[in-house]
Amino acid sequence: MVRFGVIGAGRIAKTFSEAMKVTKGYLYAIASRDILKARKYQKAYGYEKVYDNYEEMLKDDNIDCVYIATPHGLHFEHMMLALKYHKNILCEKSFTLNAKQALTVFNKAKENHLFIMEAMWTRFLPTIKEVKHRIDQSIIGEITMLEAHFGFSMKFNRKDRLVNPNLGGGALLDLGVYPIHFAHLFLGSPLSFETKSHLDPIGIDLSEQYTFQYHNAIAILSSSLEKQLDKVALIKGTKGYIKIYDFWKAEKAQIFDLDHHLIEEISYPHLKNGFEYEINEVIRCLEENLTESPLMPYQTTLFVMKQMDELRHVWGLKYPGED
Ligand SMILES: NC(=O)c1ccc[n+]([C@@H]2O[C@H](COP(=O)([O-])OP(=O)(O)OC[C@H]3O[C@@H](n4cnc5c(N)ncnc54)[C@H](OP(=O)(O)O)[C@@H]3O)[C@@H](O)[C@H]2O)c1
């Protein structure tokens, strides 16, 4: 049995804890800076142990894998600490603030033969895997265009991590990471890109558009913390097209021919909330003694982090402490 220890009792830690119920994983421990919060999670989800200090939990030898559920700006620090205590890691997206941090973490994990993976749950959803499989079988021919947007009109609480530059706030690391991973899954690395952004003077990006060019295809992508964007991703090919509804948490996709006739529907409702698939992948990798998932390898996370660095370079956006 794989025993998980969770760092940070926030919103996403709840989703993770809920999903664990339909996996073979075990909610062994949770650490929060506030012991009362940790106890609340213990009561709700049955954690065996609680800690009021992240490092104290990492010293616990019973933990097989740490789930890092803190804001992006802290992932690097928390992953390096977990590696110091020889822990395997599943770390929330965005993996780090930039590619340099991601490379440092991967090198350290490799040196110690530890498993590490970015929790980009979309990649493990059966609907997405089936769409990829059908595209590889050429159901829509060669891809010519992909469109994916992720944006909400959010009411800002200035204390929220989403708008705090010190925690890696902004639309790109929180939401943009999804369209970028999505485009990479189907089209790989672009040859070139163009981008525009709307920055807030506090030092975060509120909205952005980015267009990636490939040999014979284009990806039109955007993310926003201030605008509701279309949730349906579209992949067009020479023989048809695919619509993927709520693509980042996809449970349904439809395949059409060029005359707009529906030719196939793919539907895999979540067993719990969709996180169960990435958790199962972590468990499988640990059971097979793998240090990275073939579905979410280091190189993919590094590509995405580098791409986000390049976008920010064009916008002139740096996080506090970046050189
Ligand atoms: N996969 C997804 O669908 C998804 C969805 C939402 C978020 N996420 C990712 O999950 C991570 C956490 O997001 P969240 O929405 O759960 O955030 P959140 O509700 O703000 O929780 C983050 C937790 O991090 C801990 N923390 C430690 N130092 C902190 C600091 N200086 N400021 C704020 N929190 C601090 C806190 O836990 P304690 O107080 O208990 O120590 C806090 O509850 C982010 O990287 C985000 O991108 C993923």
The ligand as a MOL file (V3000), in Angstrom:
LIG
                    3D

  0  0  0     0  0            999 V3000
M  V30 BEGIN CTAB
M  V30 COUNTS 48 52 0 0 0
M  V30 BEGIN ATOM
M  V30 1 N -5.1330 20.3230 -10.0470 0
M  V30 2 C -6.0800 21.2200 -9.8600 0
M  V30 3 O -7.1920 21.1270 -10.3590 0
M  V30 4 C -5.7930 22.3680 -8.9880 0
M  V30 5 C -6.8340 23.1920 -8.6150 0
M  V30 6 C -6.5530 24.2100 -7.7440 0
M  V30 7 C -5.2560 24.4030 -7.3150 0
M  V30 8 N -4.2530 23.5980 -7.7110 0 CHG=1
M  V30 9 C -2.8690 23.8300 -7.2970 0
M  V30 10 O -2.7310 23.4620 -5.9380 0
M  V30 11 C -1.8710 24.3680 -5.2520 0
M  V30 12 C -2.6200 24.9050 -4.0570 0
M  V30 13 O -3.7950 25.5460 -4.4850 0
M  V30 14 P -5.0630 25.7350 -3.5310 0
M  V30 15 O -6.1180 26.3280 -4.3910 0
M  V30 16 O -5.3470 24.5310 -2.7760 0 CHG=-1
M  V30 17 O -4.5090 26.8900 -2.5700 0
M  V30 18 P -4.9730 27.2380 -1.0760 0
M  V30 19 O -6.3840 26.8640 -0.8580 0
M  V30 20 O -4.5590 28.6490 -0.8710 0
M  V30 21 O -4.0850 26.2510 -0.1840 0
M  V30 22 C -2.7090 26.2920 -0.1970 0
M  V30 23 C -2.2040 25.8210 1.1610 0
M  V30 24 O -0.7880 26.0050 1.1690 0
M  V30 25 C -0.3380 26.2160 2.4940 0
M  V30 26 N 0.5740 27.3480 2.5680 0
M  V30 27 C 1.8340 27.2830 3.0500 0
M  V30 28 N 2.4290 28.4760 3.0360 0
M  V30 29 C 1.5090 29.3300 2.5410 0
M  V30 30 C 1.5330 30.7250 2.2990 0
M  V30 31 N 2.6210 31.4830 2.5500 0
M  V30 32 N 0.4220 31.2990 1.8120 0
M  V30 33 C -0.6540 30.5480 1.5290 0
M  V30 34 N -0.7350 29.2240 1.7290 0
M  V30 35 C 0.3490 28.6140 2.2440 0
M  V30 36 C -1.5880 26.4690 3.3460 0
M  V30 37 O -1.7920 25.2850 4.0790 0
M  V30 38 P -1.6750 25.2390 5.6820 0
M  V30 39 O -2.1500 26.5630 6.1730 0
M  V30 40 O -2.5750 24.1170 5.9890 0
M  V30 41 O -0.2440 24.9830 6.0350 0
M  V30 42 C -2.7020 26.6380 2.3370 0
M  V30 43 O -3.9310 26.1810 2.8200 0
M  V30 44 C -1.4690 25.4170 -6.2910 0
M  V30 45 O -0.2070 25.1040 -6.8280 0
M  V30 46 C -2.5270 25.2880 -7.3840 0
M  V30 47 O -2.0810 25.5950 -8.6850 0
M  V30 48 C -4.5180 22.5880 -8.5250 0
M  V30 END ATOM
M  V30 BEGIN BOND
M  V30 1 1 1 2
M  V30 2 2 2 3
M  V30 3 1 2 4
M  V30 4 1 4 5
M  V30 5 2 4 48
M  V30 6 2 5 6
M  V30 7 1 6 7
M  V30 8 2 7 8
M  V30 9 1 8 9
M  V30 10 1 8 48
M  V30 11 1 9 10
M  V30 12 1 9 46
M  V30 13 1 10 11
M  V30 14 1 11 12
M  V30 15 1 11 44
M  V30 16 1 12 13
M  V30 17 1 13 14
M  V30 18 2 14 15
M  V30 19 1 14 16
M  V30 20 1 14 17
M  V30 21 1 17 18
M  V30 22 2 18 19
M  V30 23 1 18 20
M  V30 24 1 18 21
M  V30 25 1 21 22
M  V30 26 1 22 23
M  V30 27 1 23 24
M  V30 28 1 23 42
M  V30 29 1 24 25
M  V30 30 1 25 26
M  V30 31 1 25 36
M  V30 32 1 26 27
M  V30 33 1 26 35
M  V30 34 2 27 28
M  V30 35 1 28 29
M  V30 36 1 29 30
M  V30 37 2 29 35
M  V30 38 1 30 31
M  V30 39 2 30 32
M  V30 40 1 32 33
M  V30 41 2 33 34
M  V30 42 1 34 35
M  V30 43 1 36 37
M  V30 44 1 36 42
M  V30 45 1 37 38
M  V30 46 2 38 39
M  V30 47 1 38 40
M  V30 48 1 38 41
M  V30 49 1 42 43
M  V30 50 1 44 45
M  V30 51 1 44 46
M  V30 52 1 46 47
M  V30 END BOND
M  V30 END CTAB
M  END
